[in-house]
Amino acid sequence: MHIDLDTFFVSVEQVLNPELKGKPVVVGGRPDRRGVVASASYEARASGLHAGMPLSTASRLCPQATFIEGSFPKYRDASQKFMAILADFSPFLEPVGLDEAYLDATGFESIYGSMGQMAVAIKQRIKDELRLCASVGIASCKVVAKVASELSKPDGLLEVAAGEESSFLAPLSIAKLPGIGKKTERILRGLGINTIGELSIMPLSALKSHFGAFGELMYRFANGIDDRKVEPPSAAKSISRETTFGKDTKDRSLLKATLRYLSERVGADLRQRSKQARCVTLKLRYADFTTITRSHTLRLTSDTDQTIFDTGLKLLNKALAQEKQPVRLIGIGVSNLTEPGRQLDMLDSSTQRLEQLNRAIDRIRQKYGFTAIQTGRTLLLKDIFPETEGGYTLHTPSLSR
């Protein structure tokens, strides 16, 4: 099964504020600021709105819409409850983002009578406990189940019988096949391929000559062949945070304050996962949308905010010295994650003191909220971004975590 929550962010907001039901609603930010639509209600979609659209464009197309900045913690909480419901039906669960998941229900359907009845039970529990609607696709493989759930929206259920995968996919537009983006779609249409059925009979050699290994994958998917198993999520290989400024900026104090805050969020996440990092990466996007990343490998692994920030700051200062454009986006990330444990330095106890300090700050923040205790550098952000118990609400093009 592929289970997908309909208009997830908007639906969570409508549960919390029932007055929004039946109205055009957009989650993503205020229309007078930078950013894109993260989620739009079906009423808003009727005006042409869709995820990824600039908020300014969305406002012009649907001026009567209610625009909401959104709250990642609220959506994360709803997502965790959603996944817990699915896990009650089968332990073979593979989350895909916050609002969708694959479920291998093989062998468990007999409890409910049939696979279809099991899906109905899943949808009902989601509706009863979360007051959210889910669309479900059932098939013998992932790719067909994904297409089926998409076609069943909103609040639908579609089962594709084994052996009917190809005939189900054949009449559909190639845009419906997972993995085919706008660029690939344009190339395929240029080759005279408009439906999945036409793609399925295209010579494999021709597809591979145009798309390489991805051509073979498309060919298999178009024929309803997908051997991927439902697998639980693997441990994170990297952790990062980024934000886009409301206006391009050269203000170094603002850049450093934002970098410090993002470093603290990354550090807190590292410690929560009981991991340490060896590589720190800075990300910058300039006014002309040029994007750069600069990385540095640490001599010793670390999970301290100060180490992450100090490394990121050196990379930032070097990048700013080479480029005079204003900055549009800034981000910081860590990778090459390892388990804690390293040789202590007998002559330098500063790292150990920083680790103890971070643990103490973590305990305070867990009890009183992230902004309950701050470093002097991040106090500048109090006058710029709204402050909540979970931290600053950064005006990101997606949603701030």
C-alpha positions as CSV (number, residue, x, y, z in Angstrom):
1,M,0.0,0.0,0.0
2,H,0.9,3.6,-0.5
3,I,-0.9,5.8,2.0
4,D,-0.8,9.6,1.5
5,L,-2.4,12.2,3.7
6,D,-4.3,14.8,1.6
7,T,-3.1,18.4,1.6
8,F,-1.3,17.5,4.9
9,F,-0.1,20.9,6.2
10,V,-3.4,22.6,5.3
11,S,-5.5,19.7,6.8
12,V,-3.6,20.0,10.1
13,E,-4.3,23.7,10.2
14,Q,-8.0,23.1,9.5
15,V,-8.2,20.5,12.3
16,L,-6.7,23.1,14.7
17,N,-9.0,25.9,13.3
18,P,-12.2,24.4,11.9
19,E,-13.2,27.8,10.5
20,L,-10.7,27.3,7.7
21,K,-12.5,24.2,6.4
22,G,-14.0,24.6,2.9
23,K,-12.0,27.8,2.3
24,P,-8.9,28.5,0.1
25,V,-5.9,28.1,2.5
26,V,-2.2,28.3,1.7
27,V,0.6,27.1,4.1
28,G,4.0,28.5,3.4
29,G,4.2,32.0,4.6
30,R,2.9,35.5,4.1
31,P,2.4,36.7,0.5
32,D,4.3,39.9,1.1
33,R,7.4,37.9,1.8
34,R,9.6,35.5,-0.1
35,G,8.8,31.9,-0.1
36,V,6.7,29.3,-1.9
37,V,3.5,27.4,-1.3
38,A,4.2,24.4,0.8
39,S,0.6,23.1,0.7
40,A,-2.7,24.5,-0.7
41,S,-6.3,23.4,0.0
42,Y,-8.3,22.0,-2.9
43,E,-10.3,25.2,-2.9
44,A,-7.1,27.1,-3.5
45,R,-5.9,24.7,-6.1
46,A,-9.1,25.4,-8.1
47,S,-7.6,28.9,-8.7
48,G,-4.4,27.3,-10.1
49,L,-2.3,27.2,-6.9
50,H,0.2,24.4,-6.4
51,A,3.1,23.4,-4.1
52,G,6.3,25.2,-5.1
53,M,4.5,28.3,-6.5
54,P,5.9,31.6,-5.3
55,L,3.6,33.1,-2.6
56,S,3.4,36.4,-4.5
57,T,2.0,34.5,-7.5
58,A,-0.4,32.6,-5.3
59,S,-1.7,35.8,-3.8
60,R,-2.4,37.3,-7.3
61,L,-4.2,34.1,-8.4
62,C,-6.2,33.7,-5.2
63,P,-6.3,37.0,-3.3
64,Q,-9.1,35.6,-1.0
65,A,-6.9,32.8,0.3
66,T,-5.9,32.6,3.9
67,F,-2.1,32.5,4.1
68,I,-0.5,30.7,7.1
69,E,3.2,30.6,7.9
70,G,2.9,27.1,9.3
71,S,4.6,25.3,12.2
72,F,6.9,22.3,11.6
73,P,6.5,21.0,15.2
74,K,2.7,20.7,14.7
75,Y,3.1,18.8,11.5
76,R,5.8,16.6,12.9
77,D,3.5,15.7,15.8
78,A,0.7,14.8,13.5
79,S,3.1,12.8,11.3
80,Q,4.3,10.7,14.2
81,K,0.7,9.8,15.2
82,F,0.0,8.9,11.5
83,M,3.0,6.6,11.3
84,A,2.1,5.0,14.7
85,I,-1.4,4.1,13.3
86,L,0.2,2.5,10.2
87,A,2.7,0.5,12.3
88,D,-0.3,-1.1,14.1
89,F,-1.4,-2.7,10.9
90,S,2.0,-4.0,9.7
91,P,5.6,-3.7,11.0
92,F,6.9,-3.4,7.4
93,L,6.6,0.4,7.2
94,E,8.6,2.9,5.1
95,P,7.9,6.5,5.7
96,V,8.4,8.9,2.8
97,G,8.5,12.4,4.3
98,L,6.0,13.5,6.9
99,D,2.7,12.7,5.1
100,E,3.1,9.5,3.1
101,A,4.4,6.0,3.6
102,Y,4.6,2.5,2.0
103,L,3.2,-0.4,3.9
104,D,3.9,-4.1,3.1
105,A,0.7,-5.7,4.3
106,T,1.3,-9.1,2.9
107,G,-0.1,-11.7,5.3
108,F,-1.8,-9.2,7.6
109,E,-4.8,-8.6,5.4
110,S,-6.5,-11.8,6.5
111,I,-7.1,-10.2,9.9
112,Y,-9.4,-7.8,8.1
113,G,-10.9,-10.0,5.4
114,S,-9.1,-8.6,2.4
115,M,-6.5,-6.0,1.5
116,G,-9.2,-3.5,0.5
117,Q,-11.0,-3.9,3.9
118,M,-7.7,-3.4,5.6
119,A,-7.2,-0.1,3.7
120,V,-10.6,1.0,4.7
121,A,-9.8,0.3,8.3
122,I,-6.6,2.3,8.0
123,K,-8.4,5.3,6.5
124,Q,-11.1,5.1,9.2
125,R,-8.6,5.1,12.1
126,I,-6.7,8.1,10.5
127,K,-10.0,9.9,10.2
128,D,-11.2,9.0,13.7
129,E,-8.0,9.7,15.6
130,L,-6.4,12.5,13.6
131,R,-9.4,14.0,11.7
132,L,-7.4,13.8,8.6
133,C,-8.1,12.2,5.2
134,A,-5.8,9.7,3.5
135,S,-5.7,8.3,0.0
136,V,-4.6,4.8,-0.5
137,G,-3.2,2.9,-3.5
138,I,-2.9,-0.9,-3.4
139,A,-0.7,-2.9,-5.8
140,S,1.9,-5.6,-6.1
141,C,4.8,-3.0,-6.2
142,K,5.7,0.4,-5.0
143,V,5.5,2.4,-8.2
144,V,2.0,1.2,-9.1
145,A,0.7,1.7,-5.6
146,K,2.1,5.3,-5.6
147,V,0.3,6.1,-8.9
148,A,-2.9,4.5,-7.6
149,S,-3.0,6.6,-4.4
150,E,-2.3,9.7,-6.4
151,L,-5.2,9.0,-8.8
152,S,-7.5,8.2,-5.9
153,K,-7.2,11.7,-4.3
154,P,-8.9,13.1,-2.4
155,D,-9.8,10.7,0.3
156,G,-9.9,7.7,-2.1
157,L,-8.9,4.1,-2.3
158,L,-7.8,2.4,-5.5
159,E,-6.6,-1.2,-5.8
160,V,-4.8,-2.6,-8.9
161,A,-5.0,-6.3,-9.2
162,A,-1.9,-8.4,-9.7
163,G,-1.2,-8.9,-13.5
164,E,-3.1,-5.7,-14.4
165,E,-0.2,-3.2,-13.7
166,S,0.7,-2.5,-17.3
167,S,-2.9,-2.1,-18.5
168,F,-3.6,0.3,-15.5
169,L,-0.6,2.5,-16.3
170,A,-0.8,2.4,-20.1
171,P,-3.4,5.2,-20.7
172,L,-1.9,7.6,-18.2
173,S,0.2,10.6,-19.0
174,I,3.9,10.2,-18.6
175,A,3.8,13.0,-16.0
176,K,2.0,10.5,-13.7
177,L,5.0,8.2,-13.5
178,P,7.1,8.8,-10.4
179,G,10.5,10.1,-11.1
180,I,9.6,12.0,-14.3
181,G,10.0,15.7,-13.8
182,K,9.3,18.6,-16.2
183,K,12.6,18.3,-18.0
184,T,12.4,14.6,-18.6
185,E,8.7,15.0,-19.6
186,R,9.7,17.6,-22.2
187,I,12.3,15.3,-23.7
188,L,10.0,12.3,-23.8
189,R,7.2,14.4,-25.5
190,G,9.8,15.6,-28.0
191,L,10.4,11.9,-28.8
192,G,6.7,11.4,-29.4
193,I,6.1,9.7,-26.1
194,N,3.0,11.1,-24.3
195,T,1.6,8.1,-22.3
196,I,3.1,5.5,-20.0
197,G,2.0,2.9,-22.4
198,E,4.0,4.5,-25.2
199,L,7.0,4.7,-22.9
200,S,6.6,1.0,-22.0
201,I,7.1,-0.2,-25.6
202,M,9.9,2.2,-26.4
203,P,13.1,0.3,-27.2
204,L,15.2,0.0,-24.1
205,S,18.4,0.9,-26.0
206,A,16.8,4.2,-27.2
207,L,15.8,5.1,-23.7
208,K,19.3,4.3,-22.3
209,S,20.9,6.3,-25.0
210,H,18.9,9.4,-24.0
211,F,18.7,8.9,-20.2
212,G,21.5,6.4,-19.3
213,A,20.7,4.2,-16.3
214,F,17.6,6.2,-15.5
215,G,16.2,5.2,-18.9
216,E,16.2,1.6,-17.8
217,L,14.4,2.5,-14.6
218,M,11.7,4.4,-16.4
219,Y,11.2,1.4,-18.8
220,R,10.7,-0.9,-15.8
221,F,8.4,1.4,-14.0
222,A,6.3,2.0,-17.2
223,N,5.9,-1.8,-17.4
224,G,4.8,-2.0,-13.8
225,I,8.0,-3.7,-12.7
226,D,9.4,-2.5,-9.4
227,D,11.5,-4.9,-7.2
228,R,12.2,-2.4,-4.4
229,K,11.2,-3.7,-1.0
230,V,9.4,-1.7,1.7
231,E,12.3,-0.8,4.0
232,P,12.4,1.0,7.3
233,P,14.2,4.4,7.2
234,S,18.0,4.2,7.6
235,A,19.9,6.4,10.0
236,A,20.5,10.0,8.9
237,K,23.7,10.5,7.0
238,S,23.7,14.2,7.5
239,I,21.9,17.0,9.4
240,S,21.3,20.5,8.1
241,R,19.3,23.7,8.6
242,E,18.9,26.6,6.2
243,T,16.8,29.7,5.8
244,T,16.0,32.3,3.1
245,F,16.1,36.0,4.1
246,G,13.1,38.2,3.5
247,K,15.5,40.5,1.7
248,D,19.0,39.9,0.2
249,T,21.5,41.0,2.8
250,K,25.1,42.0,3.2
251,D,24.7,42.6,6.9
252,R,27.4,40.4,8.4
253,S,25.9,40.7,11.9
254,L,22.6,39.2,10.7
255,L,24.4,36.5,8.7
256,K,26.5,35.5,11.7
257,A,23.6,35.6,14.1
258,T,21.5,33.4,11.7
259,L,24.5,31.1,11.2
260,R,24.9,30.8,15.0
261,Y,21.2,29.9,15.5
262,L,21.2,27.3,12.7
263,S,24.4,25.8,14.1
264,E,22.7,25.5,17.5
265,R,19.7,23.7,15.9
266,V,22.1,21.3,14.1
267,G,24.1,20.7,17.2
268,A,21.0,20.0,19.3
269,D,19.8,17.5,16.7
270,L,23.2,15.8,16.6
271,R,23.2,15.3,20.4
272,Q,19.6,14.1,20.4
273,R,20.6,11.4,17.9
274,S,23.7,10.6,20.0
275,K,25.9,11.3,17.0
276,Q,29.1,13.3,16.3
277,A,30.2,14.8,13.0
278,R,33.5,15.0,11.2
279,C,32.5,17.3,8.3
280,V,30.9,20.8,8.5
281,T,29.4,22.3,5.3
282,L,28.3,25.9,4.7
283,K,25.7,26.7,2.1
284,L,25.1,30.2,0.6
285,R,22.8,31.3,-2.2
286,Y,23.4,34.8,-3.6
287,A,21.0,37.4,-5.1
288,D,21.5,36.0,-8.6
289,F,20.6,32.5,-7.3
290,T,24.1,31.2,-7.6
291,T,24.5,28.6,-4.9
292,I,27.8,27.5,-3.3
293,T,28.7,24.9,-0.6
294,R,32.0,24.9,1.2
295,S,33.1,22.1,3.5
296,H,35.7,21.5,6.2
297,T,36.8,18.2,7.7
298,L,37.4,18.4,11.5
299,R,40.5,17.0,13.1
300,L,38.3,15.3,15.7
301,T,34.6,14.5,15.5
302,S,32.4,16.8,17.5
303,D,28.7,17.5,18.4
304,T,29.2,21.0,20.1
305,D,27.4,24.1,18.8
306,Q,30.6,26.1,19.2
307,T,32.7,23.8,16.9
308,I,30.0,23.7,14.3
309,F,29.6,27.5,14.4
310,D,33.3,28.4,14.5
311,T,33.9,26.1,11.5
312,G,31.0,27.6,9.6
313,L,32.0,31.1,10.4
314,K,35.5,30.6,8.9
315,L,33.9,29.2,5.8
316,L,31.5,32.2,5.7
317,N,34.2,34.8,6.1
318,K,36.2,33.3,3.4
319,A,33.2,33.1,1.0
320,L,32.1,36.7,1.7
321,A,35.7,37.9,1.0
322,Q,35.5,36.4,-2.5
323,E,31.9,37.4,-3.4
324,K,30.4,40.9,-3.0
325,Q,26.8,40.0,-3.9
326,P,24.1,40.1,-1.2
327,V,23.1,36.8,0.4
328,R,19.7,35.3,-0.2
329,L,20.0,32.0,1.7
330,I,22.3,30.6,4.4
331,G,22.6,27.1,5.7
332,I,24.8,24.9,7.8
333,G,25.1,21.1,7.8
334,V,27.2,18.3,9.2
335,S,28.0,14.9,7.7
336,N,30.2,11.8,8.2
337,L,28.3,11.0,11.4
338,T,29.8,8.6,13.9
339,E,28.9,7.2,17.3
340,P,30.3,9.2,20.3
341,G,33.6,8.2,21.6
342,R,37.2,9.5,21.1
343,Q,40.5,9.9,22.9
344,L,40.4,12.6,25.5
345,D,43.1,15.3,25.4
346,M,44.9,15.5,28.8
347,L,46.2,19.0,28.2
348,D,43.0,20.6,26.8
349,S,39.8,20.2,28.6
350,S,37.9,22.9,26.7
351,T,36.1,20.4,24.4
352,Q,34.9,18.5,27.5
353,R,33.6,21.7,29.1
354,L,31.8,22.6,25.9
355,E,30.1,19.2,25.8
356,Q,29.0,19.6,29.4
357,L,27.7,23.1,28.7
358,N,25.7,21.9,25.6
359,R,24.1,19.1,27.6
360,A,23.1,21.6,30.3
361,I,21.6,24.0,27.7
362,D,19.8,21.1,26.1
363,R,18.1,20.2,29.4
364,I,17.0,23.8,29.9
365,R,15.6,24.1,26.3
366,Q,13.8,20.8,26.6
367,K,12.0,22.0,29.7
368,Y,11.4,25.7,28.8
369,G,11.7,26.0,25.1
370,F,14.6,26.6,22.6
371,T,14.7,30.4,23.0
372,A,14.6,30.2,26.8
373,I,18.4,30.4,26.8
374,Q,20.4,32.1,24.1
375,T,23.9,33.1,23.2
376,G,24.6,36.8,22.9
377,R,25.1,36.6,19.1
378,T,21.5,35.2,18.5
379,L,19.8,37.9,20.5
380,L,19.9,40.1,17.4
381,L,17.3,37.7,15.9
382,K,14.7,38.6,18.6
383,D,14.0,41.9,16.7
384,I,13.7,40.2,13.3
385,F,11.9,36.9,13.6
386,P,8.9,35.9,15.7
387,E,9.9,34.0,18.8
388,T,8.0,30.8,19.9
389,E,8.6,28.1,22.5
390,G,10.1,25.9,19.7
391,G,12.5,28.6,18.5
392,Y,12.5,31.4,16.0
393,T,10.0,31.2,13.1
394,L,12.4,31.7,10.2
395,H,10.9,32.9,7.0
396,T,12.0,30.0,4.9
397,P,10.9,29.0,1.4
398,S,9.8,25.8,3.0
399,L,9.1,25.2,6.7
400,S,11.5,26.0,9.5
401,R,12.5,23.1,11.7
